[in-house]
Amino acid sequence: MSPEPSDLTRLLRDWSRGQSEALTRLVELVYPELRRIAAQHLSRERPGHTLQPTALVNEAYLRLAQQGPGKQWTDRTHFFAVAARVVRAVLVDHARARRAAKRGAGALAITLTDVSVQVPAPPVDLLDLDAALEALERLDIQQSRIVELRHFAGLSIEETAGVLGISPATVKRDWVVAKTWIRRHMNGEIPA
Amino acid sequence: MTVDWARVTRLFEEAASLPAQERESWLRGACEDEAARREVLALLRTYDEDPAFLEAPADTAPAVEQVERQLHGAVEGRLVGPYRIVGEIGRGGMGVVYEAQREGEDFGQRVAIKVLPAAWAAPALADRFRFERRVLAGLDHPGIARFIDGGTTGEGVPYFVLEFVDGQPIDAWCTRLALDVRARVDLLLAVCEAVAHAHQQLVVHRDLKPANILITAEGRPKLLDFGIATLVSSDEGTSGGLTRTGHVSFTPEYASPEQVRGERVTTATDVYSLGVLLYVLLSGRPPYVLANKPPVEAMRTICDVDPPPPSRVAPAEVARVLRGELDSVVLKALRKDPLDRYPTVLALAGDLTAWRQRRPVSAVPPTLAYHARKLVGRHRTAVLAAGAVLLALLAGGVATAWQARVAALERDRAQSRFREVRQFSRSLLFEVHESLRGLPGATEPRRLLLDRAVGFLDGLAEDAGADDGLRLELAEGYRRLGQVQGSAVSDNLGDVRAAVASFEKAARFAETALEHGGDDTQAIEIATGAYDDLAGVLADQGDAAAAAAADARHRTLIERLVARNADNPGVRAGIAASLVNLGQFRSRLADHAAALADYERALSLFEALPADVHDRDGVLTDHAFALKRLGALALASGDLDGGERRYREALALDERLVARHPADTRHRYNLTFSLSDLAFAAGRRGNTAEAVGLWRRALEIRQAALDADPKNTRAMHGVANLHVYLANAARDERRWADAVSHWRQALTLRERLVTAQGPLPLAVLNRASVQAGLASSLLDLAASATDASAPAPLRTEARALLAAARTTVTPLAPQQAGARDLLASLASEERRAGQR
């Protein structure tokens, strides 16, 4: 079951006015919808198949937009911003829980650096990414938003530009610089 | 951070676009701040190490389960009402199910507790929840997991307490015990009984699937999860009684067309899901494969694709048992239209019982009338009145049905009669006729239907003095009638003369409406269409002057439309389609440059259409047609690559339509033009084998269309053409006997066309050229014969064919250039035939 659209609208408004507890509540409200869609996708996909956030977020938006008398969900910008934030929060929590579990088991992380064959991109350490994003937010809030939308909501350059109301060229430039800076941050190359 | 980050961002962008070795020196020139330069260079190095970093979006799947658990918190040992949770049983879209035990009892009652998602705590849903609780409490049947209690947790989240069922899903049960078909049918009968009980309590399950039907150790089914069942009330809705609209989740594999469309859910919805279940249990396969399909595609499959009979997908030994009656029962439960399914679960159970007792079942294989009804189903309300007539038409009892209808009409007062007849005719013209298009074998019934409908409207126009709305309806009606009578570009009966008369009437009515109503877009569009078709048939008839006049009027009207409707995508799509026809007309006059201009203008209009308009069936068809015309021009000018490209693009569009409407013969037929011309291109490249393969594929499609609709002259013409191409290919490969055989088949059809169309110059010429071709191949065969006595009869037949051709072609020579060319080639064949 989905939350009442009017609740969402109010919370979005509160959140955009800087009430951070509104985000917590939004996560709770939007999350079940995202989860339900995710579960449906999971049951359709082959095991091990990754679930792209794009599908998740777009579908959630469409569904929520279709409910209720309509007007409330015309604000895509807010929705995508929230959805990206929700996905980020969810993934980071998950990673934190897993890391805690690993530490508890006393596992030792071993990385292989000497890989000669083409391998899929190693999964990004989400906790490091989260910390880097927080630092980037202080440096350039627009760039951190772009990374959030691109990576956690899976939006394309053009979609991101549409959501933020800036040109695709700007998004592209900021995206490349921002993600490169994040990588340096994650490598410990940015002095705190 | 001391550096100016905005500046770093700009410098990075520019530097990244330069070759690596030039970056450092460029930076030194562009920026005097050393710290900023160092930062940019460091970023560039990092970027070059792994440009793809972070490009892949986050994988959200692994976190989903984890967080769900967090949201619900650790629940084991928690008290829900008087029940203590023992463990989790499962989770789904509608919540989590726990196993629990009643507190304070030594052998506490084992129960299942279903806790709905947290969002249900919303106050607005509380009423609904209470409502559903009452409903569930009313269900009392040994085949349904008993509802025990319900309440809300401390956080306000609602839960249900249900009888705990220790069992196995029905599909796993059947597999584990390797049950035979009869045992599976028996099990399903027990399921039907439970569902029927719920229906009697006005509860529809809506989500019947194996996971919700557990079989206990005693082999008895128990239905679970009436959690999304909804109370249905008998006063809601008019026809089936038990209906209710609403948006709920369901399982796609078991969902009915009405569910995925968000339409009314009725007891017939459960009949459908039971049909899917039956299908799966009997054949071992689902009726549709939905995995990996995007949602829209899956929806289309559920709503439009007829599943194969279960016997066709079942293992051979099972298929023998299923074939026939069980196939029919399953397919009847799975009909797309709820009204075509079993009216009740008990009716389905009745047929299953009949099968078990070796009595005949009520479900019969679908008939032509059933198919027609199914097509018409989309326009149910409008067609209700006309349905009886349509069925009578198809069954052949035309006159009586019409007389009955007319008699009834005459009893009415004049005023209401006028309205009724008009509405009736309009529904025949538009809804019924449209639904018949594309139905194999429908050409003749379509003509009958249109003839009658237009006749009625015409009568009204005479009696009552027409208003312009009626005139436009008449114009559209006559246009459709003309098309089915004899428009070469659609399925038609070859009556070109009648078609000309109909199109002229259509044009006249539209012009009158135009005069009165001024520049109404709809009126112009209808007039445009009438002239478009009129020009085509007049040209077919050989009346070049009249055709040119119609074409000129067509062009004038089009420009008027263009001037007025530049911003209306629907009208733009129509203009584009008209331009293609205008181009085609110019092409016939051998004005290829002008034709090319029209086609290209059309193409740019199509390409600029918004996606939703472009994706309409008619627009895709027209777009594909424009591509084919361009392809044809390119091939004709020797541009094989360009031509092939256009045809491939056209093929892709047509194939989309075929996939969308597998039963619609028109789209399939449209493929053949691309196939045939791609074959032509292959032949020109010297690849005769490929060409023959493509022509044969096209032949198969067209022959099927002709077999289904033997009076359809367009298919006759199309099949004849392909035989001609194949005959020529055979001749190129010196397969003389094959060539003769193809010519003979082409000749049979050309004869039939002359009979159907009357002695039109084009039909006569076409027949003569096939006669000449057959004669020539007979002479080839005679020359290659090893048996000395064989050649004589071949030569005799060739001479007779040539003489017949000469007799019919000679009178046409003064007006027809084609006739003069043909006479020349006849002369050379005659010389060959005359040599001994």
Interface residues (C-beta under 8 A of the other chain):
Chain A: M1 S2 P3 E4 D7 E28 L29 Y31 P32 R35 R36 A38 A39 Q40 H41 L42 R44 E45 R46 H49 T50 L51 Q52 P53 T54 L56 E59 Q67 V87 R88 V90 L91 D93 H94 A95 A97 R98 A121 P123 V124 L126 L129 L139 D140 Q143 V147 R150 H151 F152 A153 G154 R173 D174 V176 V177 K179 T180 W181 I182 R183 R184 N187 E189
Chain B: M1 W5 A6 V8 T9 R10 F12 E13 A16 A42 L43 T46 Y47 D50 A52 F53 L54 E55 A56 P57 A58 D59 T60 A61 P62 A63 V64 Q66 V67 E68 Q70 L71 G92 G93 M94 L116 P117 A118 A119 W120 A122 A124 L125 H247 S249 P252 L290 A291 N292 P295
